[in-house]
Amino acid sequence: MTTVSLSSPAPAEAAPVGGFLRAPFAAATYREIGYVLTSLPVAVVGFAFAVSMSAAGAGLLVTVLGLPVLAAMLAGARGLGAAERGRARHGLGLTVEGPEPVARAERRGFFAAMANRLVDAAGWKALLFQVLMFPWRVFSFVTTVTVWSVGWAVALLPAYNWVFARYVDGWTGYRVYDFTSGGVRHTYDVTSPVQLAAVSLVGLAIVVLTPKVVRALTSVDRAAVRGLLGR
């Protein structure tokens, strides 16, 4: 005898919707936002390190001092890469196994170890990570701050719209535009409950979409950490 299950798949389908609506308030979302915000100062430090050490090493290549500077640069880049993997693990939930240690030189001595460090592919990839991710992280920071702040500011407009009428001369509510054309002044203030509700819904839509925007931005970080800082 065959038993036919009559259970409805609706709960499984509803779960992503619930997750979608809860995402703006989820701890994981704010961990990712925190990751993006802290990535800017980290990227500034990493980019400054990569550029200054590269310039110093290249400038000193006319002497023997350039090679130790470049070797130190690659060692430092590996250290920055390890820190980035740790940040990705805590902020993005991404665990990436680090590269193999620098191969031991066949001969002993300072110059043999330095030569080994200079051909360390993982060090060069970690240095490239610092250079390539700097402009992206500036863009991510600006985009995340803009989308998050605008979304909540617009969504909560009904709660503070009275401030404009009380403290801004000539405004009856938040002023959307104010311009003069053909000697006629045109203004539009958000005042009625219907207008406020419509504006708030637009803000809520931005708030709900913010986690998706942040996840899309951090997907580039995930790919870069895997490709340039892992094995």
N, C-alpha and C positions, 0 to 999 in steps of 0.2 A: 504494500500500500504506500503510495507516494504522498508525502505531506507537503502542502503548499504553504509557504509563509506569506501572511497577509500584512506583515509589518510595513509601515510606511517609511520611505527614505527621506521624508521631509526634514526630520531633525538633523540628519547629516548635512543636508543642503542648507539648512538655516544657520548651521554653526559658523560658516565663513562670514555670513552677513553680520551675525552678532559680533564676531571678531573684528570685522571691518568697522563697526560702529563703536566698539570699545577701544580700538587701537589708539585714538587720540589721548586716552587717559591711561594707557598701559605703561607699566614700568619699562618694558623693552623699548618702547618708542622714545621715552625720555633718556634712556641709556644711549640710544643711537644719536639723538639730538645732542646730548652731552659729548659724545665722541666727535661729532662734526664741529662743535664749538671749540673744543680743546685742540682739534687738529690744526687750527690756524696758527696759534703760537708755536706749536710743535713743528709745523711746516716751515715757519719763519726761521726757527733755530736750525733745522736740518738744511734748508736751502743756503743759509748764511755759512754754515759749516762747509758744505760741499763747494760753494763758489770760492770762499776765501782759501781753503786748503788747496783746491785745484790751482788757483792763481799763484799761490805761494810756491807750490811744488813745481809748476811749469816754469815760473820765473827763476827758480833756483836750479833748474836742470843744467844750466851752463856750468854749475859747480857740482860737486859730489853731494851737496846738501839736499838737492832736490829729491833724490830717491828716498831718503829716510822720511821726508815730509809726505811724500805720496804713500809710502807704506803706512805711516801713522794715519793718514786720511782714510785708507781702506780699513784699517783696524777700527777706527772710530765709526765708519759707516756700518760695519758689522754690528757694533754696539747699538747704534741707533736703530738698526733693523730689528734687533732683539727686543728693544723697547716698543717698537711698532707692533710686533707680533703680540706682545703682552697687552697693548692697548686694544688691538683687534679682538683678542680673546675676551676681555672684560666688557668692552663697549659694543661689539658686534656679535659676540658669541661664536667667533670664528677661531678655530684651533688649527694652526699651521705648524708643521714640524720644521724646525730650523735647518739651515744647510749644514753639510758636513764641516767639521773643524778644518782649519787650514792644514794641508798636508805637511807632514814633518819633512824638513830639508834632509837630503841625503848626506850633506856635509854639515858639520857643526860650524858655528860662528855667526857673527852678526850679519855679515853680507849674504850668507847663504839663506838665513832666515828672512832677511829683507827681500831678497829675490823671490823667495817663495810667496811672500805676502803680495808682491807686485803682480803676480800672475793668478791671484785668487779671484776666480770668477764671481763667487758669492759677494765678495767685497765690492766689486765693480757694479754688480746688479743692485746692491743696497745703496750705493752712491747714486745710481741712476734713479732709483725710487725717490730719493730726496729732491732731485731736480725736477722730475716729471710731475710729482704730486703737488708741488707748491702752487702753481696756477689753478689746478683743479680744486684744491682745498680753499683757496680764496673764493672761488666761484661757489663752492658748496656752502661755505659759511654765509655769504651774502644771501644766497637763495633760501637757505633754511631760516635764517633770522627774519627775512622779509615775509615768507609765506606763513610762518608760525605767528608772528606778531600781527600781520594784517588780518589773518583769519580770526583770531580772538578779538582784536579791536573792532572788527565789523560785526562779529556775532554778538558782542556785548553792547553794541551801540544803544539799544533801548534803555540800558541801565544808566547811561550817563549823557544821553542826548540833551537833557534839560540844562546841562552846563553851558552849552553854546547860547541858548536863548537868554540865560541869566547873566553871563559874563562877557559875551562878544556883542559889541554894539551893532545893531541892525540885523542880527541873525535871529530867526525864530526856531532854529534847529540846526543840525549839522548841514553846512552849505556844500552842496555837490559842485556847483559851478557858479561863477559870477563874471559876466563879461558884458561889454557894451558894443552894440552893432547898429549902425545907422542912427546914432544918437539915442538909441533905446537900450536901457539896461536890462539884462536878462539874468535872473537868479533862480536857483532851485534849492529849497531847503527841505530836509527830511523832517516832517512834523507829525503826520497822521499815524495812527496805530497800524494801518495797512502798510504804509511806506516803511515803518520801522520793522514790521514783521518780515517784509520782503528782503530788506537789507540784512536782517539777522539771519535769514535762511541762506543767503549767499555766503555770509561769514561762516555759518555752520558747515556749509558744503566745503569751503576751503579748509576748515579745521579737520574735517573727516578725511580729506585728501592729503593733508600734510604728512601723515606717516608713510603714505605711498611715495610721495616726493622724496622724503628723507631716505627711504629704503632704496629708491632708484639712484640717489646720489652716492650712498655708501656702497652700492654694488660695485662701483668703480674702485673704491678702496679695497673691497674684498678681492677683486680680481688682481689688483696690483700687489697686495700682500701675498697672495698665492703664487703669482707669477715671478715676482722679483725678490721676495724675502724667504720663500720656502725652498724645499729641496727640488 
